[in-house]
Amino acid sequence: MGAMGAMGAKRIRVVIAKPGLDGHDRGAKVIARALRDAGMEVIYTGLRQTPEQIVAAAVQEDADVIGLSILSGAHNSICRRIMELARESGLTDVLVVVGGIIPDADLPALKDMGVAAVFRPGTSMQEIIDFIQIRLAPEGANAAGAPGR
Amino acid sequence: MSSERTIPFHTISGRPIERLYTAESNPQFNYDAELGDPGTFPYTRGIHPSGYRGKLWTMRQFAGFGTPEDTNQRYRELLAAGATGLSVAFDLPTLMGRDPDHPLSLGETGKCGVNVTSLADMETLFDGIALGDITTSMTINSSAPMAFAMYLVLAERQGVDWNALSGTIQNDILKEFIAQKEYIFPPHPSMRLITDIFAFCAAHVPRWNTISVSGYHIREAGATAAQELAFTLRDGIEYVQAGVEAGLDVDVFVPRMSFFFDVHSDFFEEIAKFRAARRIWARVMRDRFGARDERSLKLRFHSQTAGVSLTAQQPMNNVARTALQALAAVLGGTNSLHTCSLDEALALPSATAATLALRTQQILAHETGVTSAIDPLGGSYFVEHLTRSLEEEAERYFDTIDGMGGMIAAIERGFPQREIAESAYRFQQDVESKRQVIVGVNEFAAGTTAAIPVLQIDERVAEQQLAKADRVRRTRNKVAVTRALDRLRRAAAGTENTMPALLDAVRAYATMGEMCDALRDVWGEYQEQAII
């Protein structure tokens, strides 16, 4: 697929990031590749990014989606900080999704912070691709959507 | 011939499997050359002449969380329950040489293990535990020399002779560059820290296992069984070569090297992998390095069931997965085993889940009868064929890596990293297409699962550890700390062994972050080229 997807739609731009000190990057890399193979523009930040660096990358790359991979248990503190910084930077409609080892008890707090979805071990790549594509479908593309801006 | 199911018959690593194996599957099979009796070269059938009839494998469960006080409590309970060995899980700030107040430590302190910032924390961690009476395994790599120095100084304070200390540090940096990515310094100075420990322990801590060359993380990152085998043993070769180049005699330091493998779900392939590992190592040590002491030829290994195979969906299924993987480790002759807990796709193990994991090993050891006959699968057409085939695949990788100029050169050009990333992606595609069935995930997923209780780490751990680090920094002798860190920088810049300087820094209560920063000043930090 070229720079433009089918029907001339803008390609979805995704920043995949590994915040914190953890180096387990299998999930981040597999997802980055799957999203790219699904036609999205994927920027992988590499390891050990601070929340500041991740939000700056999302601003600079004009990202539609920030995908965070967190397996170390640091998700509450890291997501809270990233969501604050995203708001301060005016990234109000960027879709933030998290993948990793996340206990049930933490799901409501992550949702309250504004995390759009949490994908845990065993989630299929297609499920993640579908989620992003549906959430970012141009408004008006589904019957219930409001007309485009 | 009756009809067969139309699924592809292959292992979880993609190795095709024939319908039947016979004597013809292993042409020119020579018992003495390929197997030998248990306890004899090339040790395919095990390193002990008596197998598990003599000594069962060590059941060593990895534990650590929160503050040193929290983990000390868990250790005391384990020891009271009859454990003789401890296995320390550290948190990421400790593993990455950062103090809890570093910006990257946000949210990480005490989360995936216990936080140890200075000697004061090591003192708390082992409070009331006599280091001469236990063996301690510490899973730590780039900051292993600092943690080990803390342990040695603690022994000193307890009045325990270093000659009496026994345990293991993982200390395997190559697999960090390849897979787990918990590296700090560039490859060459990282290797020098390791050979410094080989030399230091040979002279001063003779019973310490100086390295646990690990395939576990390589496999968990997505490698196939053959890649795990090949890269791990090739890493082992790289360490032996580095020791030899540092002027050490192989028969002095190699007997203190041990290994650590994953035990994954494909039952026979895993058993064959362990048997092949012993055979390859014995031959490599004899033929490539001219080792004469049989302890240098015997590959001793710990194994852990595959965390990556655990599913968040229907988590009770993980009990069955772990039990079958543990059986493969035992039939493959593991010397030590950790069984994962059913809740590990969700959180750190709860006490109940951890106990069930240990009970799984005890049932295997005492109820199934699999420990009675040594290497019960030896001579199986299928297992011997798989063992040979894994060995051949590993040797092809050795040739490729040797051709690149060794493992460090291969890592610098991203070779093992790329091979693993390819395998990981292929596996995920197999799962997506249901070529690989995962029960409860892409098949048999009907029904809902009740939530299971999981361990929660108190968010106040970071504050407590920060307060403690502040207290240590205020009360220690600042001049002694500065002097010790300067000495450490000089040792790093020169060629003297870094361990004495680290021991001095630890005695002065320099923190993990300060000691690693001193070495960062001299050596810089490694930055990898991210490969997708």
Interface residues (C-beta under 8 A of the other chain):
Chain A: G20 L21 D22 G23 H24 D25 R26 K29 V30 A32 R33 A34 R36 V42 Y44 T45 G46 L47 R48 T50 P51 S72 G73 A74 H75 N76 S77 I78 R81 I101 I102 P103 D104 A105 R120 P121 G122 S124 M125 Q126
Chain B: L92 P93 L95 M96 R98 P103 L104 S105 L106 G107 E108 K111 C112 E176 Q180 K181 E182 Y183 E220 A221 G222 V308 L310 T311 A312 Q313 E344 A345 L346 A347 L348 A421 A424 Y425 Q428 V431 E432 I438 G440 V441 N442 A451 V454 Q456 I457 E459 E528 A530 I531 I532
